[in-house]
Every structure is written in C-alpha cells, then in structure tokens.
C-alpha cells in the first residue's frame, strides 16, 4: 500500500507516495520551493499543488518545521510567524479534502529512521538530529518517540544551537568542514550532558556528505548517518498516517 508523504522544509517542499511496508518512495519525489513568506496559506497551497501531481488517494502525511500538538502549530523558527497558533491540521484537511496526519519534520524523519533506517531495532535513548535550514531533533526511548523536542534551540555559549551548527550556517558563513564539525560536536556534547543518549543519528541533506564531517565529530556517543537521507521526512510523514506511528497528540 502506498500513502502520500509531504515534507515541508525551510527551503523546499518535497512529496512522494511511500510504500509503507518497505519504507521507500514508489516514484521519484516532486519538489517545490518553499514560498516566501512561508505563511500557512501559502504552504497549504503548495501542498495541495504537489498532492495533485500524484495519482494517490486516502490519507496524506505532512511533516512541518514546527512543534505540532493536536494539529496546531506552536512555533515558527524558519517559517512565517503566522504559523503560531494556526490549526494547520484543519487547514490541510479542508484544502486537501482527505484525512491528514501532521507532525514535526524531525519527528517524521526520526520515525522513518527508527522503522527502516539507521535506528532499526535500537533500544535505549536514540537522538536523531536533522541538520538543514535549522536543526531538528527527535528523541526515542526504546523505540518510542518523545514528540516535539526542540534541542536545536538549546543555548550554546549565548547562541542557539541551530545558529551555530545547522547546514545553512555552514553555507552562509562559508565554514570549513573542520570548523563546522567543531560546532556540531559542541551541540552533540551539550545534548549528551542532558540526555546521555546511546546513539546519535545525523540526518538532513548534508548527511549525504557524511564522509566530510562524520569522522571529525568528537563526542562520547556513537554517531551514525541517517540511511534514508533526505527522503526520511517524506517516509515518516506517510508512516504517521498509520496507527502506532502517530506521535501522541500530533494530529
Ligand atoms: C524548528 C523545528 C524543526 C527544525 C528542522 C527548527 O528551527 O524549531 O521544529 O524540526 O527547525 O526543520
């Protein structure tokens, strides 16, 4: 069975039908640039346009870069401030005319990695970090998600973690891989002081270039690369439409 998964990011919106048994896209994904300003209405319009490009029916899973509780977005770090308090679940449901599961993008990516990727069968505390426009985090305890963690906004020496170590920061500041890896390590060390994880999974588009920075990371927790790469958010969004994968209170 395939279900449409859509991943709304700070720079692009990606969509594809997902085979939920195998955790892979059934066709090539389609992408639109994230509209600017990234208001809920503009994003809903892009999501509807993307959904119309596929011959799919039934539920749609949508991952968004915000805290989502009961369908309502509560933060807006890299999207328009109008998201705060917006019932994005209801807007999407009305616009698509289909049942919708909406959840945080890093949680979606984490769900996919735990089910089909680098976190498969991992017990204990697993922290997935998505390094992209911002830094998203997803925390799992014995495979169960603790939804809506926002460690990308943790304070590191007077600055938010995502303002030091996101992939965007590396590009914007033209940081060397060495310098950027030092910043990422600082985030990993700060987080392990609080959570003592058993495993870190690093995702986001930059994880494709893992050989450039993974060997440079310094922390006590083992670090692995996400296996689903940039598709993790799409796969996790689709999975969230099914029983047992929806974070408590997400829809
Ligand atoms: C947002 C998170 C999101 C992450 C990755 C952060 O700025 O606060 O909710 O998961 O970016 O998109």
py3Dmol code that shows the C-alpha trace and the ligand (Angstrom):
import py3Dmol

protein = """\
ATOM      1  CA  UNK A   1       0.000   0.000   0.000  1.00  0.00           C
ATOM      2  CA  UNK A   2       1.324   3.477  -0.765  1.00  0.00           C
ATOM      3  CA  UNK A   3       0.498   6.691   1.081  1.00  0.00           C
ATOM      4  CA  UNK A   4       1.453  10.221   0.070  1.00  0.00           C
ATOM      5  CA  UNK A   5       4.098  11.795   2.295  1.00  0.00           C
ATOM      6  CA  UNK A   6       4.950  15.501   2.147  1.00  0.00           C
ATOM      7  CA  UNK A   7       7.900  17.157   3.887  1.00  0.00           C
ATOM      8  CA  UNK A   8       7.723  20.922   4.310  1.00  0.00           C
ATOM      9  CA  UNK A   9      11.178  22.403   4.854  1.00  0.00           C
ATOM     10  CA  UNK A  10      12.571  25.899   5.234  1.00  0.00           C
ATOM     11  CA  UNK A  11      13.751  25.921   1.612  1.00  0.00           C
ATOM     12  CA  UNK A  12      11.797  23.222  -0.240  1.00  0.00           C
ATOM     13  CA  UNK A  13       8.604  21.142  -0.051  1.00  0.00           C
ATOM     14  CA  UNK A  14       9.039  17.520  -1.170  1.00  0.00           C
ATOM     15  CA  UNK A  15       6.387  14.920  -1.841  1.00  0.00           C
ATOM     16  CA  UNK A  16       6.139  11.306  -2.989  1.00  0.00           C
ATOM     17  CA  UNK A  17       3.978   8.243  -2.476  1.00  0.00           C
ATOM     18  CA  UNK A  18       5.570   5.869   0.012  1.00  0.00           C
ATOM     19  CA  UNK A  19       5.419   2.095   0.172  1.00  0.00           C
ATOM     20  CA  UNK A  20       4.741   1.660   3.877  1.00  0.00           C
ATOM     21  CA  UNK A  21       5.814  -1.962   4.010  1.00  0.00           C
ATOM     22  CA  UNK A  22       9.267  -1.336   2.583  1.00  0.00           C
ATOM     23  CA  UNK A  23       9.692   2.312   3.617  1.00  0.00           C
ATOM     24  CA  UNK A  24      10.669   3.561   0.188  1.00  0.00           C
ATOM     25  CA  UNK A  25       9.307   6.065  -2.311  1.00  0.00           C
ATOM     26  CA  UNK A  26       7.305   4.382  -5.061  1.00  0.00           C
ATOM     27  CA  UNK A  27       8.040   7.133  -7.615  1.00  0.00           C
ATOM     28  CA  UNK A  28      10.539   9.945  -7.866  1.00  0.00           C
ATOM     29  CA  UNK A  29       9.767  12.760  -5.463  1.00  0.00           C
ATOM     30  CA  UNK A  30       8.468  16.124  -6.653  1.00  0.00           C
ATOM     31  CA  UNK A  31       9.679  19.362  -5.157  1.00  0.00           C
ATOM     32  CA  UNK A  32       8.558  22.986  -4.957  1.00  0.00           C
ATOM     33  CA  UNK A  33      10.498  25.852  -3.432  1.00  0.00           C
ATOM     34  CA  UNK A  34       9.040  26.924  -0.094  1.00  0.00           C
ATOM     35  CA  UNK A  35       7.019  30.078  -0.833  1.00  0.00           C
ATOM     36  CA  UNK A  36       8.242  33.269   0.793  1.00  0.00           C
ATOM     37  CA  UNK A  37       6.805  34.481   3.058  1.00  0.00           C
ATOM     38  CA  UNK A  38       6.125  30.920   4.233  1.00  0.00           C
ATOM     39  CA  UNK A  39       2.652  31.627   5.615  1.00  0.00           C
ATOM     40  CA  UNK A  40       0.326  28.711   6.433  1.00  0.00           C
ATOM     41  CA  UNK A  41      -1.934  29.651   3.474  1.00  0.00           C
ATOM     42  CA  UNK A  42       0.975  29.760   1.005  1.00  0.00           C
ATOM     43  CA  UNK A  43       2.316  26.423   2.230  1.00  0.00           C
ATOM     44  CA  UNK A  44      -1.129  24.809   2.136  1.00  0.00           C
ATOM     45  CA  UNK A  45      -1.470  25.961  -1.498  1.00  0.00           C
ATOM     46  CA  UNK A  46       1.915  24.370  -2.356  1.00  0.00           C
ATOM     47  CA  UNK A  47       0.969  21.147  -0.565  1.00  0.00           C
ATOM     48  CA  UNK A  48      -2.310  20.961  -2.499  1.00  0.00           C
ATOM     49  CA  UNK A  49      -0.463  21.580  -5.780  1.00  0.00           C
ATOM     50  CA  UNK A  50       2.083  18.854  -5.009  1.00  0.00           C
ATOM     51  CA  UNK A  51      -0.591  16.381  -3.900  1.00  0.00           C
ATOM     52  CA  UNK A  52      -2.376  16.958  -7.225  1.00  0.00           C
ATOM     53  CA  UNK A  53       0.726  15.803  -9.115  1.00  0.00           C
ATOM     54  CA  UNK A  54       0.316  12.218  -7.893  1.00  0.00           C
ATOM     55  CA  UNK A  55      -2.382   9.692  -8.589  1.00  0.00           C
ATOM     56  CA  UNK A  56      -2.936   8.924  -4.915  1.00  0.00           C
ATOM     57  CA  UNK A  57      -5.978   8.687  -2.678  1.00  0.00           C
ATOM     58  CA  UNK A  58      -6.661   8.348   1.020  1.00  0.00           C
ATOM     59  CA  UNK A  59      -4.706   9.832   3.898  1.00  0.00           C
ATOM     60  CA  UNK A  60      -1.822  12.258   3.461  1.00  0.00           C
ATOM     61  CA  UNK A  61       1.023  12.703   5.947  1.00  0.00           C
ATOM     62  CA  UNK A  62       2.564  16.164   6.222  1.00  0.00           C
ATOM     63  CA  UNK A  63       5.744  16.984   8.154  1.00  0.00           C
ATOM     64  CA  UNK A  64       6.268  20.640   9.081  1.00  0.00           C
ATOM     65  CA  UNK A  65       9.172  22.537  10.694  1.00  0.00           C
ATOM     66  CA  UNK A  66       7.219  23.440  13.841  1.00  0.00           C
ATOM     67  CA  UNK A  67       6.027  21.998  17.123  1.00  0.00           C
ATOM     68  CA  UNK A  68       2.633  20.413  16.391  1.00  0.00           C
ATOM     69  CA  UNK A  69       0.148  19.415  19.048  1.00  0.00           C
ATOM     70  CA  UNK A  70      -3.336  18.202  18.120  1.00  0.00           C
ATOM     71  CA  UNK A  71      -2.906  19.655  14.644  1.00  0.00           C
ATOM     72  CA  UNK A  72      -1.972  23.111  15.914  1.00  0.00           C
ATOM     73  CA  UNK A  73       1.480  24.595  15.221  1.00  0.00           C
ATOM     74  CA  UNK A  74       3.083  26.286  18.205  1.00  0.00           C
ATOM     75  CA  UNK A  75       6.427  27.570  16.923  1.00  0.00           C
ATOM     76  CA  UNK A  76       7.784  29.170  13.756  1.00  0.00           C
ATOM     77  CA  UNK A  77      11.571  29.362  13.725  1.00  0.00           C
ATOM     78  CA  UNK A  78      12.222  29.223   9.965  1.00  0.00           C
ATOM     79  CA  UNK A  79       8.699  29.872   8.683  1.00  0.00           C
ATOM     80  CA  UNK A  80       6.304  32.795   8.928  1.00  0.00           C
ATOM     81  CA  UNK A  81       5.220  33.849  12.438  1.00  0.00           C
ATOM     82  CA  UNK A  82       1.575  33.392  11.363  1.00  0.00           C
ATOM     83  CA  UNK A  83       2.093  29.652  11.981  1.00  0.00           C
ATOM     84  CA  UNK A  84       1.999  30.140  15.724  1.00  0.00           C
ATOM     85  CA  UNK A  85      -1.425  29.047  16.953  1.00  0.00           C
ATOM     86  CA  UNK A  86      -2.524  28.018  13.447  1.00  0.00           C
ATOM     87  CA  UNK A  87      -4.638  24.845  13.189  1.00  0.00           C
ATOM     88  CA  UNK A  88      -2.592  23.574  10.266  1.00  0.00           C
ATOM     89  CA  UNK A  89      -4.168  20.117  10.550  1.00  0.00           C
ATOM     90  CA  UNK A  90      -7.623  21.583   9.908  1.00  0.00           C
ATOM     91  CA  UNK A  91      -6.423  23.890   7.091  1.00  0.00           C
ATOM     92  CA  UNK A  92      -4.736  20.981   5.309  1.00  0.00           C
ATOM     93  CA  UNK A  93      -7.703  18.695   5.827  1.00  0.00           C
ATOM     94  CA  UNK A  94     -10.110  21.265   4.386  1.00  0.00           C
ATOM     95  CA  UNK A  95      -7.871  22.128   1.451  1.00  0.00           C
ATOM     96  CA  UNK A  96      -6.985  18.534   0.528  1.00  0.00           C
ATOM     97  CA  UNK A  97     -10.385  17.014   1.284  1.00  0.00           C
ATOM     98  CA  UNK A  98      -8.556  13.967   2.634  1.00  0.00           C
ATOM     99  CA  UNK A  99      -7.627  12.756   6.109  1.00  0.00           C
ATOM    100  CA  UNK A 100      -4.340  14.353   7.157  1.00  0.00           C
ATOM    101  CA  UNK A 101      -1.684  13.483   9.740  1.00  0.00           C
ATOM    102  CA  UNK A 102       0.533  16.441  10.539  1.00  0.00           C
ATOM    103  CA  UNK A 103       3.641  16.287  12.699  1.00  0.00           C
ATOM    104  CA  UNK A 104       7.045  17.887  13.286  1.00  0.00           C
ATOM    105  CA  UNK A 105       9.521  17.279  10.449  1.00  0.00           C
ATOM    106  CA  UNK A 106      12.377  15.946  12.596  1.00  0.00           C
ATOM    107  CA  UNK A 107       9.958  13.627  14.395  1.00  0.00           C
ATOM    108  CA  UNK A 108       8.839  12.356  10.982  1.00  0.00           C
ATOM    109  CA  UNK A 109      12.428  11.762   9.861  1.00  0.00           C
ATOM    110  CA  UNK A 110      13.182  10.022  13.143  1.00  0.00           C
ATOM    111  CA  UNK A 111      10.150   7.746  12.883  1.00  0.00           C
ATOM    112  CA  UNK A 112      11.308   6.672   9.415  1.00  0.00           C
ATOM    113  CA  UNK A 113      14.898   6.042  10.526  1.00  0.00           C
ATOM    114  CA  UNK A 114      13.784   4.041  13.563  1.00  0.00           C
ATOM    115  CA  UNK A 115      11.482   1.896  11.451  1.00  0.00           C
ATOM    116  CA  UNK A 116      13.515   1.434   8.264  1.00  0.00           C
ATOM    117  CA  UNK A 117      16.920   3.055   8.653  1.00  0.00           C
ATOM    118  CA  UNK A 118      19.845   3.603  10.993  1.00  0.00           C
ATOM    119  CA  UNK A 119      17.730   3.248  14.148  1.00  0.00           C
ATOM    120  CA  UNK A 120      16.143  -0.102  13.281  1.00  0.00           C
ATOM    121  CA  UNK A 121      15.953  -2.296  16.383  1.00  0.00           C
ATOM    122  CA  UNK A 122      17.824   0.257  18.529  1.00  0.00           C
ATOM    123  CA  UNK A 123      16.853   0.224  22.206  1.00  0.00           C
ATOM    124  CA  UNK A 124      17.763   2.833  24.794  1.00  0.00           C
ATOM    125  CA  UNK A 125      17.814   6.562  24.053  1.00  0.00           C
ATOM    126  CA  UNK A 126      18.307   7.464  20.404  1.00  0.00           C
ATOM    127  CA  UNK A 127      18.556  11.080  19.266  1.00  0.00           C
ATOM    128  CA  UNK A 128      18.081  11.943  15.627  1.00  0.00           C
ATOM    129  CA  UNK A 129      19.289  15.378  14.528  1.00  0.00           C
ATOM    130  CA  UNK A 130      18.360  16.845  11.162  1.00  0.00           C
ATOM    131  CA  UNK A 131      20.896  19.408  10.036  1.00  0.00           C
ATOM    132  CA  UNK A 132      19.241  21.638   7.444  1.00  0.00           C
ATOM    133  CA  UNK A 133      17.894  25.191   7.406  1.00  0.00           C
ATOM    134  CA  UNK A 134      17.572  24.741  11.177  1.00  0.00           C
ATOM    135  CA  UNK A 135      18.342  21.840  13.492  1.00  0.00           C
ATOM    136  CA  UNK A 136      15.505  19.456  14.243  1.00  0.00           C
ATOM    137  CA  UNK A 137      15.625  16.772  16.908  1.00  0.00           C
ATOM    138  CA  UNK A 138      13.680  13.572  17.552  1.00  0.00           C
ATOM    139  CA  UNK A 139      14.200  11.582  20.737  1.00  0.00           C
ATOM    140  CA  UNK A 140      13.275   7.896  21.069  1.00  0.00           C
ATOM    141  CA  UNK A 141      13.297   5.817  24.221  1.00  0.00           C
ATOM    142  CA  UNK A 142      13.204   2.089  23.439  1.00  0.00           C
ATOM    143  CA  UNK A 143      11.752   2.975  20.042  1.00  0.00           C
ATOM    144  CA  UNK A 144       9.028   5.269  21.428  1.00  0.00           C
ATOM    145  CA  UNK A 145       9.099   8.889  20.294  1.00  0.00           C
ATOM    146  CA  UNK A 146       9.109  11.741  22.795  1.00  0.00           C
ATOM    147  CA  UNK A 147       7.424  14.213  20.410  1.00  0.00           C
ATOM    148  CA  UNK A 148       8.282  17.836  19.712  1.00  0.00           C
ATOM    149  CA  UNK A 149      11.717  18.064  21.299  1.00  0.00           C
ATOM    150  CA  UNK A 150      13.392  21.294  20.182  1.00  0.00           C
ATOM    151  CA  UNK A 151      17.050  20.918  21.106  1.00  0.00           C
ATOM    152  CA  UNK A 152      18.035  22.910  18.029  1.00  0.00           C
ATOM    153  CA  UNK A 153      17.123  25.947  20.099  1.00  0.00           C
ATOM    154  CA  UNK A 154      19.278  24.938  23.054  1.00  0.00           C
ATOM    155  CA  UNK A 155      21.594  27.709  24.205  1.00  0.00           C
ATOM    156  CA  UNK A 156      25.259  27.155  23.402  1.00  0.00           C
ATOM    157  CA  UNK A 157      27.504  29.911  24.722  1.00  0.00           C
ATOM    158  CA  UNK A 158      24.847  32.592  24.196  1.00  0.00           C
ATOM    159  CA  UNK A 159      23.632  31.402  20.789  1.00  0.00           C
ATOM    160  CA  UNK A 160      21.002  28.894  19.694  1.00  0.00           C
ATOM    161  CA  UNK A 161      22.450  25.546  18.598  1.00  0.00           C
ATOM    162  CA  UNK A 162      20.907  25.884  15.129  1.00  0.00           C
ATOM    163  CA  UNK A 163      22.528  29.273  14.675  1.00  0.00           C
ATOM    164  CA  UNK A 164      25.930  27.635  15.213  1.00  0.00           C
ATOM    165  CA  UNK A 165      25.647  24.240  13.579  1.00  0.00           C
ATOM    166  CA  UNK A 166      22.827  23.999  11.002  1.00  0.00           C
ATOM    167  CA  UNK A 167      23.816  23.087   7.448  1.00  0.00           C
ATOM    168  CA  UNK A 168      22.594  26.539   6.432  1.00  0.00           C
ATOM    169  CA  UNK A 169      25.055  28.137   8.845  1.00  0.00           C
ATOM    170  CA  UNK A 170      27.942  26.254   7.227  1.00  0.00           C
ATOM    171  CA  UNK A 171      26.936  27.598   3.817  1.00  0.00           C
ATOM    172  CA  UNK A 172      26.073  31.136   4.908  1.00  0.00           C
ATOM    173  CA  UNK A 173      29.300  31.580   6.870  1.00  0.00           C
ATOM    174  CA  UNK A 174      31.378  29.628   4.376  1.00  0.00           C
ATOM    175  CA  UNK A 175      32.680  27.443   7.215  1.00  0.00           C
ATOM    176  CA  UNK A 176      35.274  24.757   6.566  1.00  0.00           C
ATOM    177  CA  UNK A 177      34.115  21.193   7.274  1.00  0.00           C
ATOM    178  CA  UNK A 178      36.529  21.188  10.242  1.00  0.00           C
ATOM    179  CA  UNK A 179      35.133  24.368  11.775  1.00  0.00           C
ATOM    180  CA  UNK A 180      31.548  23.293  11.193  1.00  0.00           C
ATOM    181  CA  UNK A 181      32.205  19.819  12.647  1.00  0.00           C
ATOM    182  CA  UNK A 182      33.566  21.525  15.782  1.00  0.00           C
ATOM    183  CA  UNK A 183      30.287  23.451  16.071  1.00  0.00           C
ATOM    184  CA  UNK A 184      28.227  20.290  15.551  1.00  0.00           C
ATOM    185  CA  UNK A 185      30.334  18.450  18.151  1.00  0.00           C
ATOM    186  CA  UNK A 186      29.650  21.213  20.637  1.00  0.00           C
ATOM    187  CA  UNK A 187      25.906  20.648  20.157  1.00  0.00           C
ATOM    188  CA  UNK A 188      26.288  16.866  20.497  1.00  0.00           C
ATOM    189  CA  UNK A 189      28.310  17.229  23.706  1.00  0.00           C
ATOM    190  CA  UNK A 190      25.858  19.745  25.215  1.00  0.00           C
ATOM    191  CA  UNK A 191      22.984  17.410  24.443  1.00  0.00           C
ATOM    192  CA  UNK A 192      24.676  14.330  25.822  1.00  0.00           C
ATOM    193  CA  UNK A 193      25.240  16.121  29.111  1.00  0.00           C
ATOM    194  CA  UNK A 194      21.443  16.413  29.378  1.00  0.00           C
ATOM    195  CA  UNK A 195      20.216  13.152  27.845  1.00  0.00           C
ATOM    196  CA  UNK A 196      23.065  10.625  27.860  1.00  0.00           C
ATOM    197  CA  UNK A 197      21.919   9.037  24.597  1.00  0.00           C
ATOM    198  CA  UNK A 198      23.010   5.608  23.344  1.00  0.00           C
ATOM    199  CA  UNK A 199      23.084   6.675  19.709  1.00  0.00           C
ATOM    200  CA  UNK A 200      23.014   9.806  17.562  1.00  0.00           C
ATOM    201  CA  UNK A 201      21.624   9.626  14.033  1.00  0.00           C
ATOM    202  CA  UNK A 202      22.576  12.561  11.811  1.00  0.00           C
ATOM    203  CA  UNK A 203      20.154  13.386   9.004  1.00  0.00           C
ATOM    204  CA  UNK A 204      19.252  16.244   6.679  1.00  0.00           C
ATOM    205  CA  UNK A 205      20.531  16.820   3.153  1.00  0.00           C
ATOM    206  CA  UNK A 206      24.095  17.304   4.379  1.00  0.00           C
ATOM    207  CA  UNK A 207      24.180  13.707   5.670  1.00  0.00           C
ATOM    208  CA  UNK A 208      24.832  12.731   2.035  1.00  0.00           C
ATOM    209  CA  UNK A 209      28.307  14.230   2.548  1.00  0.00           C
ATOM    210  CA  UNK A 210      28.882  12.363   5.813  1.00  0.00           C
ATOM    211  CA  UNK A 211      32.421  11.345   4.882  1.00  0.00           C
ATOM    212  CA  UNK A 212      33.388  15.032   5.011  1.00  0.00           C
ATOM    213  CA  UNK A 213      32.368  15.612   8.619  1.00  0.00           C
ATOM    214  CA  UNK A 214      31.309  12.450  10.461  1.00  0.00           C
ATOM    215  CA  UNK A 215      34.909  11.335  11.123  1.00  0.00           C
ATOM    216  CA  UNK A 216      35.631  14.812  12.530  1.00  0.00           C
ATOM    217  CA  UNK A 217      32.876  14.730  15.173  1.00  0.00           C
ATOM    218  CA  UNK A 218      34.000  14.412  18.773  1.00  0.00           C
ATOM    219  CA  UNK A 219      31.613  13.200  21.466  1.00  0.00           C
ATOM    220  CA  UNK A 220      31.247  10.097  23.624  1.00  0.00           C
ATOM    221  CA  UNK A 221      28.033   8.817  21.984  1.00  0.00           C
ATOM    222  CA  UNK A 222      28.306   6.700  18.801  1.00  0.00           C
ATOM    223  CA  UNK A 223      27.203   8.723  15.753  1.00  0.00           C
ATOM    224  CA  UNK A 224      25.790   7.215  12.554  1.00  0.00           C
ATOM    225  CA  UNK A 225      24.377   8.704   9.370  1.00  0.00           C
ATOM    226  CA  UNK A 226      20.695   8.541   8.505  1.00  0.00           C
ATOM    227  CA  UNK A 227      20.113   5.836   5.927  1.00  0.00           C
ATOM    228  CA  UNK A 228      17.047   7.328   4.267  1.00  0.00           C
ATOM    229  CA  UNK A 229      18.839  10.639   3.705  1.00  0.00           C
ATOM    230  CA  UNK A 230      16.600  13.413   2.532  1.00  0.00           C
ATOM    231  CA  UNK A 231      13.644  11.050   1.997  1.00  0.00           C
ATOM    232  CA  UNK A 232      13.276  10.334   5.723  1.00  0.00           C
ATOM    233  CA  UNK A 233      10.794  13.191   6.300  1.00  0.00           C
ATOM    234  CA  UNK A 234       8.564  12.043   3.432  1.00  0.00           C
ATOM    235  CA  UNK A 235       8.625   8.411   4.575  1.00  0.00           C
ATOM    236  CA  UNK A 236       7.967   9.371   8.213  1.00  0.00           C
ATOM    237  CA  UNK A 237       5.104  11.695   7.253  1.00  0.00           C
ATOM    238  CA  UNK A 238       3.445   8.856   5.348  1.00  0.00           C
ATOM    239  CA  UNK A 239       4.045   6.448   8.250  1.00  0.00           C
ATOM    240  CA  UNK A 240       2.397   8.903  10.639  1.00  0.00           C
ATOM    241  CA  UNK A 241      -0.941   8.297   8.891  1.00  0.00           C
ATOM    242  CA  UNK A 242      -0.918   4.769  10.279  1.00  0.00           C
ATOM    243  CA  UNK A 243      -1.839   3.508  13.702  1.00  0.00           C
ATOM    244  CA  UNK A 244       1.072   3.218  16.092  1.00  0.00           C
ATOM    245  CA  UNK A 245       3.300   5.735  14.338  1.00  0.00           C
ATOM    246  CA  UNK A 246       1.444   8.948  15.038  1.00  0.00           C
ATOM    247  CA  UNK A 247       3.109  10.837  17.864  1.00  0.00           C
ATOM    248  CA  UNK A 248       0.709  11.183  20.786  1.00  0.00           C
ATOM    249  CA  UNK A 249      -1.341  14.344  20.332  1.00  0.00           C
ATOM    250  CA  UNK A 250       0.134  15.206  16.931  1.00  0.00           C
ATOM    251  CA  UNK A 251      -2.980  15.223  14.783  1.00  0.00           C
TER     252      UNK A 251
END
"""
ligand_1 = """\
12
LIG
C 12.274 24.075 14.320
C 11.941 22.603 14.492
C 12.282 21.852 13.212
C 13.704 22.134 12.785
C 14.051 21.477 11.464
C 13.718 24.216 13.902
O 14.029 25.562 13.720
O 12.065 24.755 15.537
O 10.581 22.430 14.813
O 12.103 20.471 13.426
O 13.937 23.522 12.670
O 13.257 21.927 10.436
"""
view = py3Dmol.view(width=600, height=400)
view.addModel(protein, "pdb")
view.setStyle({"model": 0}, {"cartoon": {"style": "trace"}})
view.addModel(ligand_1, "xyz")
view.setStyle({"model": 1}, {"stick": {}})
view.zoomTo()
view.show()
